[in-house]
Amino acid sequence: MFSFLKKKKIVPHIKLSGVIGNVGKFKQGIDFSGQEEIISKAFALKKAQCVAITINSPGGSPVQSHLIYNFIRHQAEKNKKKVIVFAEDVAASGGYLIACAGDEIYANSSSIIGSIGVIYSSFGFTELIKKIGVERRVHTAGKNKSTLDPFLEEKKEDIERLKNIQLDLHKDFIDVVEKSRGSKLKKSEVELFSGEFWSGSKAKGLGLIDEIGDANQVLRKKFGENVVIKKFEKNKSWLSKKLSTSKDHLDQITNILEEKSVWQKYGL
């Protein structure tokens, strides 16, 4: 009796989709400044018992990944709310780092999960400029200012310096995963921190996620069929929409290819 008077449970649902960091003029990506207000508003919803976050990202900037991860955890502790994360197509590299902000992590059985590593990629143009008769002239104040210049031969000391930075970043990433997943990780089975990535099914067995499931299914199971899922998502700004209709098709194609190259590593 009077069951119709019962208040429905509300779950704020944040959606994070794209490469982490600003990629090109026409792509928004995921960055801290663009998500800070949205995350704050979602956690400020007093009636909510938890906050759901869906992430679909192949990674990107380590700094932006850490900033978002730390802010989510800060908001969760400040507002005393549980965080449930859902991976869609991919939560890899920095995308998985952000996913580690969840008290629970769910994914589809076919999601791509992991890639706990650090990568730097570039091109070498030394042979090309020789062929076309171009001489490279570089003048610096500070002997290491021209580190890894793509138009000069690689130096052993430059590579070693880069590797040391990568090792530091990799350790930071590993620390986040171990703090988040703790004893759930099955380290004896495979090398979890090699940069390899797995399907959602395999990731569950390795302890990188908790269960297989999507947001609608899991949230309704936890909070009832009548749960109200309130979406919090970054809107495309008027300027961004205007730019996306620009006649400068070359710029648009360049930016699309730039972002696509990050996704294609995971077959997407």
N, C-alpha and C positions, 0 to 999 in steps of 0.2 A: 504493500500500500504506500502511496505517495512516492513511489520510486522515480516518477517523472520529475520530482522536485530536486533530485540529487544533482549536484553540480558535476559537469563533465570534467574529466582530467585533461589537462593541457600539456603538450610537450612541444617546446620550441625546437625547430629543425633547421639547422644551418647547412647550407650547401656550398662546398668549396670545390670549384672545378677549373682546371687549366694548369698550365705550367706555373711554377712558383717563381715570382719575380715578374717585373714588367717586361714582356717580350714583344718588341716592335711597337710602332705607333698605333696600330689598329687593334691590338690585342690587350686585354686587361690583365690576364693572368691572375695569380693569387699573391697578394702581398699584405704585409701587416697593416699599413696605413689604410688600405682599402677595406679591410675586414674588422678593424678594431671596434668601430662603432656598432657593427652588426653583432659581433660576438658579445659586446657589453649589453646590448638590448636583450639578446636572447637569455642571457644569464640573469638579467634583472627582473624577468617575469616571475613574480613572487609565487604564483599559484603552481608553478611547475616543480615537479619533483626531480626532474632530470633534464638534460639538454642532449638532443641527438645531433650528430654531425655526420653528414655524408661527404666523403672525399673521393674525387676522381682526378688524380694527378700523377704524372710520371716523374715528378720532382722538379728540381731547379735550384734556386738560391739556397745554400745552407743557412745563411743568416736569416732570411725571411722565414724559413721553415722553423728555426729555433724560436724566433720572436713570436710566431703564431702559437707554437706548442706551449711555450712558457706562459703566454697570456691566457690561453684556455685553462691551463692548470691553476693559474692564479685566480681566475674568475670562479672556477669550480670550488676552490677552497674558501674563497671569500663569501660566496653565496650558498655554500654547503649543498651543492648539487652534484649528482652523479653525471658522468659523461659517457654516452654510448656512441661509438663510432661505427659507421657503415662504409665499407669500401665498395665502389662500383667497378668499372672496368679495370682500373689500376690504382693501387696505393703503393707506389714504389719510390725508393730513394727518399727525397724530402717529403713526398706524399705519405710514405710510411712513417717517417719521423713525426709528422703532425698527427697521424692516426694513433700514435703511441700516447697521445694526451687522453685517450679514452680509458675509462675503467673497464670497459668491455669493448672488444672489437669484433665485428661481424663482416662477412664478405660473401659474395657469390662463389659457388664452387669453381667457376671459371675465371674469377678475378685474378689479376696479376699482383702478387704481394712480395715485398722484400726489397732487393737491390740495396742492401745496407753497405754502402761504400761511397767513395768519392772519385769523381772523374774530371779530368781536364783534357780538352781536345783542341787541336789547332791544325794549321797547315804549314808546310815548308815551301817557300817560293825561291830558294836560292838558285836552283837549276833554271827556273823559268826566267829570272831576271838576267842570267848569264846569256841565255839564248836570244833575248830581245835587246841585249846590249845596254842594260841599265846598271848603273853603279849605285850601290846603297851607301849613303853617308849619314853617320849617326854621331852626334856630339852630346856628351852628357856631363853633368856635375854629379858625381856619385857613380862608382864603378859598376854597380849592379842595376842601374836605372834602365838599361836596355835588355833586361832579362827576357829570354825566350822570344826575341824579335824574330818573326817568321821569315824575314828577308835576310837573316844571317844564319850561319852554321850554328847548330845547337852546341852549347858548352856543357861539359860534364858537371861543373859546379852549379849551373842553373838548374839542371835536372834534379840534382841532389837536394837543392834548396826547395824546389817545388814538391818533391816527394816528402820532405819533412813536414811541410805545411799540410799536405794531404793526410799524413799520418795523424797529425793533431786533430784535424777535422773528423777523421774516421773514428778516433777515440771518443770524441764528443758524441758522435752519433751512437756508437756502441753503448756508451754510458746511459743515454736516454732510453734505448731499447731495454737494457738490463734493468734499469730502475722501473720501467713501466711493466714489463712482462715477468720479471723476477723468476720464480721457480717454475713458471709455466713453460719456459723455454726448454726444448729438447736439444741440448748442445752436442750430445754424444752421437747423434744420428748423422748430421752433416755439418759442414762449416757454415754457420749461419751468417757470418760477417764477411764473407768473401766477395760480396757484390752480386751473388746469384739471386735469381728471383724464381718464385714458384706459383702454381695455381692455388686458388683459395683452399681446395681440398687438402693439398699437401701442406700448405701453410698452417692449417688447423692442427695437423699431426705434429708439426714442429713447434707449436705453441706461439706462433706469431700472431694468430687470431684465436678467438674463443670458440666461435660457432659459425656455421653456415646459415645465412638468412638475410633478408632485405629489410629496409626500414619499416615499411607498412606492416609487414608480417610480424616482425619482432615487437614493435611498439604496441600493436593491437593485442598481441598475446600477453604482454606485460601489463598493459594499462586498460584493457578492455576494448571491445569493438567500437564503443562510442568515443574513444579518445579523440581529442581535437589536436591535430598536428599543425602547428602554426609555423609557416615557412619564413625563414630569414635568409635573404639572398641579396647579393650586391646587384643593383640595377645598373644597366648600361646608361652612362651619362648622355645628355643631349649632344655634347661635343664629340664623344666617341661614336655615336650613331651618325653624326654628320661626316666625320672623317671616314667612316666605313663605306660611305657612298661616294667618296672622292673619285675623280677621274684619273688619279695617278695610279693606274693599274699595276705598274711595275713595282711600286712600293708595296702595294697590297699583296702581290704574289710573293715578293721577297719575304715579307713578314709571315705569311702563311707557311711558306717552306721552312722558315726558321723554327716555327713552333712545331710543325709536323715532324721535323727531324728528331725532336725530343720524344714525341709519342711513338715513332716508328721503332724505336729500340725494343719496345714491348709488343710489336706486331699490330699496332693500332693506327 
